[in-house]
Amino acid sequence: MDAASAKRIKRNLVFFKENITQLSKVMDKLIETDSIRMEEKAEILAEKSLDTQCHILLELLMKRGGFDSLIEALKISGNGHVADKILNTDVCCRKDKTQLQKEDSFFVFDDRKEEIIQLIKERELVKMRYNELSNKYKTIKSDNETKSDDIKILKEEIDSLRYQLAEVEKKASNIKDELEKRDKEKGKHVELRPKLFKDRKDVGMDAVDGPLEELPNDVRGHVDSEGLLFRWKSRLQP
């Protein structure tokens, strides 16, 4: 947009914001002339304040161009009085340089103000999201620590039971080995002695003089020695 057209808009900035109607229809016409895009209209209308909507639209047109399209859109949408005010603004007369600087500064300041407001909104959204994720992280961390402690305790119990089981199995194996060893040491004579000598007092010495030839040699010698000792004890008794 040329400098003169931009000046006309800036000098009528307040009038434009206070008197504009059917801004959506104005933007529809600007879309038809390719002055703005449909998504840009949606972004502008997303702003709550009409003042902000007008500001964004005019700033966009001054950067991109489209003065004539704006005037036409104003007239078609029932804002002919706004269009006339802009067109009738004299920008050729001598103007105090300081005043022009003030107008430019006002526009820039207003633009920066809207930017700051937008940044504040974004900051609040980011802060909200941060708090949400922070709380979620703390909850997950706490749950994991609790589960970790439970797993540690369970592992210790399992290790203890495994050790106890190994000790029991070891003791059982030792007892089994000991019993097998005793059985081997006793042999057949351990099994036969109760049978041979259980009735010694009742039957007397003759019980010892049984058929020794039927016994194994090691058992026969043992039985013979026992019988001899029994005979001598009997003779010495009164």
C-alpha positions as CSV (number, residue, x, y, z in Angstrom):
1,M,0.0,0.0,0.0
2,D,1.3,3.5,-0.9
3,A,2.2,5.9,1.8
4,A,-0.7,8.3,1.2
5,S,-3.3,5.6,1.4
6,A,-1.7,4.2,4.6
7,K,-1.8,7.7,6.1
8,R,-5.5,8.1,5.3
9,I,-6.2,4.8,7.2
10,K,-4.0,5.7,10.2
11,R,-5.6,9.2,10.5
12,N,-9.0,7.6,10.6
13,L,-8.0,4.6,12.8
14,V,-10.2,5.6,15.8
15,F,-13.1,6.6,13.6
16,F,-12.9,3.3,11.7
17,K,-12.9,1.2,14.9
18,E,-15.8,3.1,16.4
19,N,-18.1,3.2,13.3
20,I,-17.5,0.0,11.5
21,T,-20.3,-2.6,11.1
22,Q,-20.5,-6.0,9.6
23,L,-16.8,-6.6,9.7
24,S,-17.2,-10.2,8.6
25,K,-19.0,-9.0,5.4
26,V,-16.2,-6.5,4.7
27,M,-13.6,-9.3,5.0
28,D,-15.7,-11.6,2.7
29,K,-15.4,-8.9,0.0
30,L,-11.7,-8.6,0.6
31,I,-11.4,-12.4,0.2
32,E,-13.1,-12.1,-3.2
33,T,-10.4,-9.6,-4.3
34,D,-7.6,-11.8,-2.9
35,S,-6.7,-9.0,-0.5
36,I,-6.8,-11.5,2.5
37,R,-7.1,-15.3,2.8
38,M,-9.9,-17.2,4.4
39,E,-7.8,-18.5,7.2
40,E,-6.7,-15.0,8.0
41,K,-10.4,-14.0,8.4
42,A,-10.9,-16.9,10.8
43,E,-7.9,-15.8,12.8
44,I,-9.1,-12.2,13.0
45,L,-12.6,-13.2,14.1
46,A,-11.1,-15.5,16.7
47,E,-10.2,-12.3,18.6
48,K,-12.8,-11.3,21.2
49,S,-12.5,-7.5,20.8
50,L,-13.8,-5.7,17.7
51,D,-11.1,-3.1,18.3
52,T,-8.4,-5.8,18.0
53,Q,-10.1,-7.4,14.9
54,C,-10.1,-4.0,13.1
55,H,-6.5,-3.4,14.1
56,I,-5.2,-6.7,12.7
57,L,-7.2,-6.3,9.5
58,L,-5.9,-2.7,8.8
59,E,-2.4,-3.6,9.6
60,L,-2.5,-6.6,7.3
61,L,-3.9,-4.4,4.4
62,M,-1.3,-1.7,4.9
63,K,1.6,-4.2,4.7
64,R,0.2,-6.1,1.8
65,G,-1.8,-3.5,-0.1
66,G,-5.5,-3.4,-1.1
67,F,-6.7,0.2,-0.3
68,D,-9.1,0.3,-3.2
69,S,-10.5,-3.1,-2.3
70,L,-11.1,-1.9,1.3
71,I,-13.0,1.2,0.1
72,E,-15.2,-1.0,-2.1
73,A,-15.8,-3.5,0.6
74,L,-16.8,-0.8,3.0
75,K,-19.3,0.7,0.6
76,I,-20.9,-2.7,-0.3
77,S,-21.2,-3.7,3.4
78,G,-23.1,-0.6,4.4
79,N,-20.0,1.3,5.7
80,G,-20.0,4.0,3.0
81,H,-19.7,6.7,5.7
82,V,-16.4,5.1,6.9
83,A,-15.2,4.9,3.3
84,D,-16.0,8.5,2.6
85,K,-14.3,9.7,5.7
86,I,-11.1,7.9,4.7
87,L,-11.2,9.2,1.1
88,N,-11.9,12.8,2.1
89,T,-9.0,12.9,4.5
90,D,-6.4,15.4,3.1
91,V,-2.9,14.1,3.4
92,C,-1.4,16.7,1.0
93,C,-1.6,19.6,3.4
94,R,1.4,20.6,5.4
95,K,1.5,18.7,8.7
96,D,3.6,19.2,11.7
97,K,6.4,16.6,11.6
98,T,6.0,15.9,15.3
99,Q,2.3,15.2,14.9
100,L,3.1,12.7,12.1
101,Q,5.6,11.0,14.4
102,K,3.0,10.8,17.2
103,E,0.5,9.1,14.8
104,D,3.1,6.6,13.7
105,S,4.2,6.0,17.3
106,F,0.5,5.5,18.4
107,F,0.0,2.9,15.8
108,V,3.3,1.1,16.6
109,F,2.5,1.3,20.3
110,D,-1.0,-0.1,19.8
111,D,0.5,-2.9,17.6
112,R,3.0,-3.8,20.3
113,K,0.3,-3.7,22.9
114,E,-1.7,-6.4,21.1
115,E,1.4,-8.4,20.7
116,I,2.1,-8.3,24.4
117,I,-1.5,-9.3,25.1
118,Q,-1.1,-12.3,22.8
119,L,2.1,-13.3,24.5
120,I,0.5,-13.1,27.9
121,K,-2.2,-15.5,26.7
122,E,0.4,-17.9,25.3
123,R,2.3,-17.7,28.5
124,E,-0.8,-18.6,30.5
125,L,-1.5,-21.6,28.3
126,V,2.1,-22.8,28.5
127,K,2.1,-22.4,32.3
128,M,-1.2,-24.3,32.6
129,R,0.3,-27.2,30.5
130,Y,3.5,-27.1,32.5
131,N,1.6,-27.5,35.8
132,E,-0.5,-30.3,34.4
133,L,2.5,-32.3,33.1
134,S,4.5,-31.5,36.3
135,N,1.7,-33.0,38.5
136,K,1.4,-36.0,36.2
137,Y,5.1,-36.6,36.4
138,K,5.1,-36.4,40.2
139,T,2.2,-38.9,40.4
140,I,3.9,-41.4,38.0
141,K,7.2,-41.0,39.9
142,S,5.5,-41.7,43.3
143,D,3.7,-44.7,41.9
144,N,7.0,-46.1,40.4
145,E,8.9,-45.6,43.7
146,T,6.1,-47.5,45.6
147,K,6.2,-50.3,43.0
148,S,10.0,-50.4,43.2
149,D,9.9,-50.7,47.0
150,D,7.3,-53.5,46.7
151,I,9.4,-55.4,44.1
152,K,12.5,-55.0,46.3
153,I,10.7,-56.5,49.3
154,L,9.2,-59.3,47.3
155,K,12.7,-60.1,45.8
156,E,14.2,-60.3,49.3
157,E,11.5,-62.6,50.5
158,I,12.0,-64.8,47.4
159,D,15.7,-64.9,48.0
160,S,15.2,-65.8,51.7
161,L,12.8,-68.6,50.8
162,R,15.2,-69.9,48.1
163,Y,17.9,-70.1,50.7
164,Q,15.7,-71.8,53.2
165,L,14.6,-74.4,50.6
166,A,18.3,-75.1,49.7
167,E,19.1,-75.6,53.4
168,V,16.1,-78.0,53.9
169,E,17.1,-79.9,50.8
170,K,20.7,-80.1,52.1
171,K,19.7,-81.4,55.5
172,A,17.3,-83.9,53.9
173,S,20.1,-85.2,51.7
174,N,22.5,-85.5,54.6
175,I,20.0,-87.4,56.6
176,K,19.4,-89.7,53.7
177,D,23.1,-90.3,53.2
178,E,23.5,-91.0,57.0
179,L,20.7,-93.6,57.0
180,E,22.1,-95.3,53.9
181,K,25.5,-95.5,55.6
182,R,24.1,-96.9,58.8
183,D,22.2,-99.5,56.8
184,K,25.4,-100.6,55.1
185,E,27.4,-100.8,58.3
186,K,24.8,-102.9,60.1
187,G,24.7,-105.6,57.4
188,K,22.9,-108.9,57.8
189,H,24.2,-109.7,61.3
190,V,22.3,-106.7,62.6
191,E,19.1,-108.2,61.2
192,L,19.9,-111.8,62.5
193,R,21.1,-111.1,66.1
194,P,17.7,-110.4,67.5
195,K,16.4,-113.6,66.0
196,L,19.3,-115.7,67.3
197,F,19.4,-114.4,70.8
198,K,16.0,-113.1,71.8
199,D,15.2,-116.4,73.6
200,R,18.6,-117.1,75.2
201,K,17.4,-116.9,78.8
202,D,14.5,-119.2,78.1
203,V,16.4,-121.9,76.1
204,G,19.8,-121.8,77.8
205,M,23.2,-122.6,76.4
206,D,21.8,-125.1,73.8
207,A,20.4,-122.2,71.8
208,V,24.0,-121.2,71.1
209,D,24.9,-124.6,69.8
210,G,22.5,-124.3,66.9
211,P,23.4,-125.0,63.3
212,L,26.3,-122.5,62.9
213,E,27.3,-124.0,59.6
214,E,24.3,-122.4,58.1
215,L,25.5,-118.9,59.0
216,P,28.1,-116.8,57.1
217,N,31.7,-117.1,58.5
218,D,31.8,-113.6,60.0
219,V,28.4,-114.1,61.8
220,R,29.4,-117.7,62.8
221,G,32.5,-116.5,64.6
222,H,30.6,-113.8,66.4
223,V,28.0,-116.2,67.6
224,D,30.5,-118.8,68.7
225,S,32.4,-116.2,70.8
226,E,29.1,-115.1,72.4
227,G,28.2,-118.7,73.2
228,L,31.5,-119.4,74.9
229,L,31.2,-116.4,77.1
230,F,27.7,-117.3,78.0
231,R,28.8,-120.8,79.1
232,W,31.5,-119.5,81.4
233,K,29.2,-117.0,83.0
234,S,26.6,-119.8,83.7
235,R,29.2,-122.0,85.3
236,L,30.5,-119.2,87.6
237,Q,27.0,-118.3,88.8
238,P,25.9,-120.1,92.1
